[in-house]
């Protein structure tokens, strides 16, 4: 086997061994839950569960907001087609604000229970 091929093979092996260490070098460490780690594993898991419930509540609220916004955009489009009036958009906005407000209230109350 030619010497150049051996050298290239050694370089390729060295790079293949070095790349995983370089990729793991900049990874952040795991963060503690927002309510602390607790005194035992059960409390720590409960605290992580609380953070998961908060994330789920925020995702649901974001979905609610997007749903209300999409409906309001549809009503706005129908205004320009002459199918609906501006008062329909106002009613959509008022009901949407109430729905999102109730959603925020319920998410806040539910996370206080946890």
Secondary structure as UniProt FT lines:
FT   HELIX           3..25
FT   TURN            34..35
FT   HELIX           41..80
FT   TURN            81..82
FT   HELIX           86..113
//
